Amino acid sequence: MKKLTLTAILLISCLIACKKDGVQNTSKLDLSTFNAKFSVPTQSFNGVAGTVFSITGSKGIQLDFPANAFLDASGNAVTGNIKLTLKEVLSKRDILLSGKMTAANGQVLVSGGEFQILAFQNGQQLKLNPAADVKAKVPTTLSTEPMDLFEFKGTTVSDSTWMFNQKARITTTPTYYQFSLPGFGWLNCDYFYSSPSPKTTITASPVYAGVSPSIKEQRAYLLFDNINSVIGLPFEASVNKHQSYLNSIPLGLTGKLVIISVGIDDTIYFGYSSFTVTNGLHINVAVAAADQATIDAFLSTVN
């Protein structure tokens, strides 16, 4: 099954909603095409391996490369022209659209900013020379709290798996989080959310009006109000509900629970409900066929 992102859903819903002369536009694209075209933007940069150069993303993430920072797949030093790609995730909206949720081993993370950096030569992905000290700077857009560094290790069954890098050290300035790049891929300035409140398990279910549609994919997300965290709720077959990691959500947190589904005919269903975490909280979310205005209005509240 192809992975569905919220950007894909947004644009499919646009096709559903858009009309011309009273006739609905029923043209569809496959989910892979939507994901590739409308995810968090991929920015491209050119560099010359073997020389000193810097790149700066449109949202302010900066990477300073020393000479001889790149190796090929065999571990040989790379020279000549190279291409770098950068994705910047510096808001809760970005986190939701990127699919890189803020959770690690069942624990909630609070993010100070995420990004993906990759390097290529002649279409072949390059590795970072471990002897090279690449300086990374992430704007303190989301937070100025002290952060640790996490690296993304994806699986086929999880929205995200962030692994704490015990060797990395992040220096916080009034404007940037600064650290040495440990390698290419997804990086996240985070810390584990800590609360003295007891923790509980949250479950959620969609409630469809009328006859329930045939659904081929469904996702649920928790967006918290006062912390920079967005986590996914996997569907747990044993309870027939979306469910958080057991006893992982502190009591008293507030936010929105979002459910997004795709019917077998590619109709998009969307709904959300505000919540305050109480012990054993279960949330029934009214879900209906979506139009672009509905999802646009929701995204405008996510910052």
Secondary structure, 3 states (H helix, E strand, C coil): CCCCCHHHHHHHHHHHHCEECCEECCCCCCHHHHHHHHCCCCEEEEEEECCCEEEECCCCCEEEECCCCEECCCCCECCEEEEEEEEEECCHHHHHHHCCCCEECCEEEEEEEEEEEEEEECCEECEECCCCCCEEEEECCCCCCCCEEEEECCCCCCCCCEEECCCCCCEECCCEEEEECCCCEEEEEEEECCCCCCEECCEEEEEECCCCCCEEEEEEEEEECCCCCEEECCEECCCCEEECCCCCEECCCEEEEEEEEEECCCCEEEEEEEEECCCCCEEEEEEEECCHHHHHHHHCCCC
